[in-house]
Amino acid sequence: MDSSFFTENRLALHGRLEKGSLAVVFSGKAPRKTNDQFYPYFTDRNFLYLTGVDQNDTVLLIMAADSVEETLFIPPPDLMAERWYGRRVKSDEASDVSGIKDIQYSKEFDVRFNKALMSGNYQRVYLPLYKHTADEQDGPEYRLARYIRDRFPHVAIKDLIPHMKALRLIKKPCEIAAMREAQEDTREGILAMMRASKPGMFEYEYKAEYDYALMKRGVIIPSSQPIISAGKNNFSIHYDSYTGQALDGDMVLNDVGARRKNLVTDVSRAWPCNGRFSERQRLLYQAAYETSKHMFSVIKPGMPMGDVDATARRINYEHLHEIGLCKSFDDAGTYIWHGGAHHVGFDVHDVVDINPDSPIAAGMVFSVDIGIYCEEWGIGFRLEDNCLVTEAGCENLSINIPRSIEDIEAVMRK
């Protein structure tokens, strides 16, 4: 991404901050795994959206008074640390990537922050106060919030997340272009698994095919932990053990994606490991496929977001009812286990400002995720694509990844 993308994102945030506000966003750091080992580092997505700087222990400070000032605080050069853990981003590089002119070293943050609050010019501090579950450990923003309450009790602490959700809702053209690139990577990974598929393959072998296909294209980090399963493991929606074996007649399920310029894809495909759909597999898969096709024919600007899920569930039920599985709509939950839409962007499940009554708009990107899980037949899978809402309707960004029974079987015959 060009630095102008990140500059525009920050300018949009400036416009949402009241005069007399500070905003602080941390890049984060890798959590400890054990002893002196750490989990792989993953930059906070809001920080990345605002700066483009992919580095730990880095802090963005925005000061909105009569004018708006921006400062990026980066770890200083350290020969010994860089010898062990890799090269650190230098000041000129951080400025070139982010478009921020004022680059300081990390130790200056406390001085600058405290000076600002003691000046009396700032009455509130915005922090990204997000936790997925209440029992998660506190990050640096929560520790800073406690410090503010203790030392500056007159300063209000505000949540930055609602502003970030609003900014990330509509994708810019450069984001959509990056997602198109990532779709091509995802396609190659899925094709590699389809072509290698055969009875007796283990899930970790499918994953090896996928990982290798992406690595060859320079995709080091996928969109998320790949979900690749077979047979009965398909009935665990977010399964990631990779220890099962695809037996003759089993369906292989994958829920995968790639990452380009920090934008991601989220695509699900499924196929019989032997390359030939059985009668029952064909019935269920065609139901999901027809439901997906219907959704891409009706999604358009103005449609309430909640109607995407509701319509997908209703149409999926109608197809299942036709083949005799669902006697009434009340039975749908037996076979339809999850919703049909979530937004995609910097995150696989993107954090955006949307509710069921919100009208969808051009520039939104979300999944159309049609799942069917029939335990009595031992068949579970989902068909998931990424939908770009356009001015006139919508576009399936993952349309080139084989998804019909005919196209899948043709690939697997080669």
N, C-alpha and C positions, 0 to 999 in steps of 0.2 A: 504494500500500500504506500502511496505517496504521502509525505508528511501533511499535505493539505487535508487529507481525510481526517487525521487526528486533530488538526487545528480546528476544522469545522465542527467536529464533535465537541471540543471544549468550548468553542464559541456558543454553541447551542446550549451547553450547560450554563455558561455565564448568564445567558438570558433568562434562566430559571431561578437564579440566586438573588435574594434580596440584598440591597446595599447593607453593608455591615456584616457580611457572612464570610466565613472561611469554609473551604472544603478540603478534606484530606482523604487521599486514596492510596492504599499500600499495595505494592506488587505481591507481597507475601514471601514465604520461605518454605522450603521442603520440610515436612514433619519427620521426626526421627522414627526410623523403622526398628532398629535394635542397636544397642551398644554405640559404635561409631558409624553405623550405616543409616542412610536417609532414603525416604521414598523419592522417586524422581520429582524434580521441581516442576510446578505448573503455575504460570503467572495468573494472577487474578484477572478474570475476563473484563471487568469494568475498568481496571487500570490499563489493560491492553487496549481497550476500545478508545480510551482517552489519550494514550501516549504512544502506543506501538512499541514501547521498550520492553523486551522480553528478558527480564533480569530480576533476580531476587533482591530483597532488602533495598528496594527503591521506593521513593515516596513522591507523590504529586501533591503540591500545596497550591490552592487557588485562593486569592485574597480579593474579595469584592468590596471595595469602598467607593470613593469618588471615581476611581478607575479600577480595572481588574489587572492584578499581577499574577503571574504563574511562575512557579519554581519547581524544578525537578531535582531531587536529592538522590545521588547515586553513591554506591560504595567507592571509596578512593582506590587508586591503583595500589596493589599489594603484591610484590614480586613473589613472596613465599606462598601466599594464598592462591595466586594464579598458577603457580607451578604445580600445585596439588589439584586444584578444582577447576581450572580453566580461565581463560582470559575474561577480564571484566570490560564492560562497555565503557568507553572513554567519553569525556565531556562533549567533544565535537560530534561524536557518533550519536550520542543521545539527543543532541540538538537537531542533527540532520534528520533523524527518524521521527522525532516528535513535533518538531517545529517550535519547541520551547527554547527561548534564548538564554534564560537564567538557569544555569546548571550549577549546582553546589554539591559538596560532599555530604554524606549522611550525617556527620556529627553536627552540621550546622542546622539541622532541622529543629532540634529542641530550642536552640537560641532564637531562630526566626519565629517559631510558633509562639513561644512564651512572650516574646517582645510584642507580637501582634495583639495577643490577648490583654497584655498589661497596658497597651496604648489606649484602651477604652473605645477604640473605633469599631470593634467587632462584638456583636451581641449574640451571635450563634455560630455553631460549628456543625457542618454537615459531614457525616460519616456513613459509609455503606454498612449499615447494621443488619446484615442478613445471616440467618442460620436456617438450615434446612430442617433440623430438629433441635429442640431446646437443650438437649444434653450434649451438643457439640462443644468442644473446647473453645474458649475465647480467643479470637484473633487479635492482632495489634489494634484494630479500631475499637474493640471493646475495652482493651486496656487503656487506650487514650481517653475513652469516654469516662472511665472511672477517675483518671487523673484530672480531667476537666471538672468533674463534679466535686472533687476534693479541693482543688486549688483555685478554681474559678466558678464558684457556685452560682454566680449571677449570669453565667453564659449558658444559653439554651443549647441542648444537643438535639440535632435534627437528623432524620434518616435520609440519606442520599439515594437509597434504592428506588423510591418511586420516580425520581427524576431520570435515573438511568434506564428504568423500564420503559419510560416514554421515549427516550432517545433511541433505544435499540429496536423499537417496534417496526419501523419502516426501513427497509434495506436500501442503501444507496446503490447506484449502478455498479460501482467498483466492487461492492460486496456480492452482488448477484453474479458478476463476472467471475469472481473467485470461487463461488459455489458451483458454477458451471465447470470450472477446471476440476474441482474436487469430485464432481459427478463422474468425470471421465476416469479418474483414479479408482473410484469405487466400482465402476463398471469392470475395469480390468481385474480387480480383485475377485469379484463375484464370478466373472467368466473363468478365471483360473480354477476356482473351486468346482464349478460345473464340469469343466473339461476333465478334471482329475478324478471326479467322483466315481466310486465303484463300491459294491458291497464289501464290507470288511474294513473299510477305512475308519480310522479313529478321528474323533473330533479335532484332536491336536494336529492331525495331518491336514485336515481342511484349513485350519488356522494357519499352518505353515505356508500353504499355498497362497492364502490371502495376504499374509504379512510380506511374503517374498515379492508378490506382484506390486504391492504398494512401495516397498523399499526400492525396487528397481526404478520406480518413477520419482524417487526422491522424497516420498512421504514417510517421514521418520515416526511421527506421532499421529495415530488415527484420530478420528473424531471422538471416540470413546472406547472403552474396553469392548472389543468385539464379542458379540453373542453368537456362538456357533454351536449348534446342538443337533442331535439326531434321535429319532425314535421317541421313547418316553421322556427324554430330557427336554423335549420341545414343550412340555407342559409346565416348565419352570420359566417364567417369562423373561427374567433377567439372569439366566443361567450363564456361568462363565468358567466352568471347571475344565472343560475340554477333555474329559477322561473317557467319555462314552464311545461306543463303536456303532457305526451304521450297518445294520444287518440288512440282508436282501429284502426289499420291499419297504424299508423305513424311509420316512421323509427326513430330509436335511433342512434345517432352518438356520438362517443367519440374519442378524440385525446389525449392520455394520456401516461404516462411513469413513471418509477421508477428510483431511484438513489441508486447505490451501489458504495462505495469507490470513490464517486464524479463523477463516470461515469454514463451516463443517457441513457434511451431509449426513443423513440418517435414512438408510434404505434397508428394507427387508425383502428377501426372496426365499423361496423354498422349492425343493424338487425331490423326487424319489431318487435315492442314491443309485439305483440301477438304471436311471434314465428313462423309465417308462411309467407313466401314471397308471395306477390301478383304477378300476371302475369307481371305487369309493373315493380315492384321492382326487380323481377327475371331477366328481360331483362337488366335493367341498371346495376344491381350488377354483372351479369355474364360478361358484357362488361368490367367492371373494373377488375374483377378477371382474365379474360383471358389476359388483358393488363399487369397486374402485373406478371403473369406467364411468359409471353413473355420476359419481362424485365430481370427476373432472369435467363433466358436462354441465353441472349446475352451479359450481362455485363461481362467484363473481362479487364485485364490490357491492356493499350494502347488505349482504347476507349476514345475519347475526352469527357471531363466532360459535355460539352454542348450537346453532342449527347444523353445523358441520358434523359434530358428533351425533346429534339426534338423527339426522338424515342417514348417515352411514349405518347406524344401528338398525334403523327401520328397514332400509333396503337390504342389508345383510340378512335380517330376519326373514324378509319376504322370500329370498332365495332359499334359505334353509327350510322354510315352511314348504316350499314347492317340492323339495326332495324328501319331505316327510320327517325331518328331524324335529322341528319346532311345531308343536300343536297350537300354541298361542304365543303372543308377544311376551307374556310373563315367563315363558321358557327360554327367552333369548339369552339370559345370563348364564345358562348352562353351557353355552357354546361361544358366547361373545364376552371375553373377560376384561377387556380394556377399552378405553376411548379411542376415537379415530383421528385425533388431531392434537398436535402440540407444535409450538413455534420452533424454528431452527435458525441458527445464526452463529454468533460467537460461541454459543453453547448448543449442545445437542437438544436439550430441553431449554430453549432460550428464555431468559428472564425478561419478560416484556409486559407492558401495561395493557392488558386485555381481560375482559370478563365475558361471560356467556351472552350478555345483551349487546356487547360492542359490535358495531358493524365492521366487517372486514374491509380492507382498503388496498388499493394498488400498492405494490411494494412489500407487502407482507409475504413471508415464506413460512409455511407450516407443513407438517406431515399429513398425508392421508393414509391412515394405518388401519388396515382391515384384517382383523385376526379371527380365526376360527379354531376352536379347540374341542375336538370330539373325542373324549376319553374312551367312550364305549367302542369306537372304531380304532383307537390307538393312533389317531391322526391329528396333529396340531401344527399350526403354522400361521404366519401372517404375511401380508403383501403390503409393503409400505413404500410410498413414494413421497417426493418433496414437491409441494405445490407453490408456485409463484403466482400471486394474484396480480393480474394485469388490469388495464383500464377497461377492457372489454369482457374479461372473463378470467381465465387462469391458464397456466402452462405447467405441464408435468416436467420438471427439471430432470427427472431420472427415467424418462420415457425410453431412452436408448439402452437401458439395462433389461435384458430379456425378461418378460413378465407373463406372456401368454403361454398356455400349455404347448402350443405348436412351436413357438420360438425356443422354449426351454428344451424340449425334446430334440429339436434340430441341432442346437448347440451341443447337446450331450451325445449325439450320434457321431459327431466329427472326431 
